[in-house]
Amino acid sequence: MTSFRFDDLKQYSDTLRSRSGDAVKVRFVEPRDAEPLQNYVRSLSTRSRYNRFLGAISELPQTLLERFIDVGEAEQFSVVATMMFDGFETIVGEARYAFHAETSSIEFGLSIDDRWQGHGIGRALLKNLECRAASFGAEHVFGDTLRSNEQMIALARKAGYAFTASPGDWKLVRFEKSIDVEPRDIPCASWRLAAISRQSAIPPLAG
Ligand SMILES: CC(C)(COP(=O)(O)OP(=O)(O)OC[C@H]1O[C@@H](n2cnc3c(N)ncnc32)[C@H](O)[C@@H]1OP(=O)(O)O)[C@@H](O)C(=O)NCCC(=O)NCCS
């Protein structure tokens, strides 16, 4: 398990690229994001919201919004993907992941603003989440999605995920992948920082 510096979450930010090369920043959610994040969720199409939250909601219930903001609580983490428009940082995606120590796995869900879907941001964010999972020492990543969610299923299939029935809900399918790539192939700040903290935990050789 990686140790987090909760007083300095900015250092775990990454810059990804959309298919056409636009910069997309991925960073942990901060308290100042509460309103923009809620507006982002409200602005999603009904279908995207349904697919992401597995139910007909028009916005994040207050308790869920609070959990989004409370990064690290109960080993659950939220990130936003942002782009700069006219000098303003704008949320174009989000993801939430949870570390399950007992199964050494990371469970995640994500969404991309409808106007930005199909630009390769989902794929880049998924890869980033795999790197963040590797930083925990997790061996597997997985998520559950509606069987009808063709975009997510296509994205997961292309990214090498295997599919099984989701335990307890026939409407869902589980996509799962072993983290077998070398983390250096999928660099992210979380992994680099975890590697540094592991190194500094090794006692110096007796000389
Ligand atoms: C699923 C989702 C995250 C994909 O993000 P995205 O940024 O649009 O995906 P990308 O542009 O990176 O596309 C990656 C791959 O996904 C698949 N894909 C994406 N959109 C697709 C579509 N409309 N139809 C078919 N396949 C699609 C393709 O295989 C694509 O690869 P390609 O471009 O080489 O063909 C996005 O559609 C979304 O936010 N949906 C609503 C929320 C949701 O369903 N979340 C999943 C819950 S876990």
The ligand as a Tripos MOL2 file, in Angstrom:
@<TRIPOS>MOLECULE
LIG
   48    50     1     0     0
SMALL
NO_CHARGES

@<TRIPOS>ATOM
      1 C1        -17.2880    4.9690  -21.7250 C.3       1 LIG1
      2 C2        -16.5730    6.3020  -21.8480 C.3       1 LIG1
      3 C3        -15.8360    6.5850  -20.5430 C.3       1 LIG1
      4 C4        -15.5380    6.2140  -22.9960 C.3       1 LIG1
      5 O1        -14.7870    7.4200  -23.0110 O.3       1 LIG1
      6 P1        -14.3310    8.1260  -24.3830 P.3       1 LIG1
      7 O2        -13.4350    9.2350  -24.0490 O.co2     1 LIG1
      8 O3        -15.5240    8.4560  -25.1790 O.co2     1 LIG1
      9 O4        -13.5460    6.9280  -25.0700 O.3       1 LIG1
     10 P2        -12.3440    7.0590  -26.1320 P.3       1 LIG1
     11 O5        -12.5990    8.1880  -27.0360 O.co2     1 LIG1
     12 O6        -11.0680    7.0490  -25.3780 O.co2     1 LIG1
     13 O7        -12.5090    5.7110  -26.9300 O.3       1 LIG1
     14 C5        -11.7840    4.5580  -26.5780 C.3       1 LIG1
     15 C6        -12.4210    3.3370  -27.2160 C.3       1 LIG1
     16 O8        -13.7220    3.1400  -26.6460 O.3       1 LIG1
     17 C7        -14.6110    2.6500  -27.6550 C.3       1 LIG1
     18 N1        -15.6900    3.6110  -27.8720 N.ar      1 LIG1
     19 C8        -15.7570    4.8680  -27.3810 C.ar      1 LIG1
     20 N2        -16.9140    5.4440  -27.7930 N.ar      1 LIG1
     21 C9        -17.5630    4.5290  -28.5270 C.ar      1 LIG1
     22 C10       -18.8250    4.5180  -29.2010 C.ar      1 LIG1
     23 N3        -19.6250    5.5890  -29.1950 N.pl3     1 LIG1
     24 N4        -19.1940    3.3940  -29.8520 N.ar      1 LIG1
     25 C11       -18.3790    2.3140  -29.8750 C.ar      1 LIG1
     26 N5        -17.1750    2.2610  -29.2510 N.ar      1 LIG1
     27 C12       -16.7880    3.3540  -28.5820 C.ar      1 LIG1
     28 C13       -13.7890    2.4620  -28.8910 C.3       1 LIG1
     29 O9        -13.2700    1.1530  -28.8780 O.3       1 LIG1
     30 C14       -12.6810    3.4740  -28.7030 C.3       1 LIG1
     31 O10       -11.5210    3.1510  -29.3990 O.3       1 LIG1
     32 P3        -11.2770    3.7410  -30.8820 P.3       1 LIG1
     33 O11       -11.4420    5.2130  -30.7840 O.co2     1 LIG1
     34 O12        -9.8820    3.3260  -31.1870 O.co2     1 LIG1
     35 O13       -12.3080    3.1010  -31.7510 O.co2     1 LIG1
     36 C15       -17.5490    7.4400  -22.2010 C.3       1 LIG1
     37 O14       -18.3150    7.0560  -23.3030 O.3       1 LIG1
     38 C16       -18.4790    7.8220  -21.0600 C.2       1 LIG1
     39 O15       -18.1400    8.6490  -20.2250 O.2       1 LIG1
     40 N6        -19.7030    7.2350  -21.0090 N.am      1 LIG1
     41 C17       -20.6780    7.6090  -19.9790 C.3       1 LIG1
     42 C18       -20.2970    7.1040  -18.5920 C.3       1 LIG1
     43 C19       -20.0010    5.6240  -18.5900 C.2       1 LIG1
     44 O16       -20.6010    4.8400  -19.3070 O.2       1 LIG1
     45 N7        -19.0460    5.2270  -17.7530 N.am      1 LIG1
     46 C20       -18.6620    3.8490  -17.5930 C.3       1 LIG1
     47 C21       -19.1210    3.3450  -16.2620 C.3       1 LIG1
     48 S1        -17.8610    2.2990  -15.5650 S.3       1 LIG1
@<TRIPOS>BOND
     1     1     2 1
     2     2     3 1
     3     2     4 1
     4     2    36 1
     5     4     5 1
     6     5     6 1
     7     6     7 2
     8     6     8 1
     9     6     9 1
    10     9    10 1
    11    10    11 2
    12    10    12 1
    13    10    13 1
    14    13    14 1
    15    14    15 1
    16    15    16 1
    17    15    30 1
    18    16    17 1
    19    17    18 1
    20    17    28 1
    21    18    19 ar
    22    18    27 ar
    23    19    20 ar
    24    20    21 ar
    25    21    22 ar
    26    21    27 ar
    27    22    23 1
    28    22    24 ar
    29    24    25 ar
    30    25    26 ar
    31    26    27 ar
    32    28    29 1
    33    28    30 1
    34    30    31 1
    35    31    32 1
    36    32    33 2
    37    32    34 1
    38    32    35 1
    39    36    37 1
    40    36    38 1
    41    38    39 2
    42    38    40 1
    43    40    41 1
    44    41    42 1
    45    42    43 1
    46    43    44 2
    47    43    45 1
    48    45    46 1
    49    46    47 1
    50    47    48 1
@<TRIPOS>SUBSTRUCTURE
     1 LIG1         1 GROUP 0 **** ****
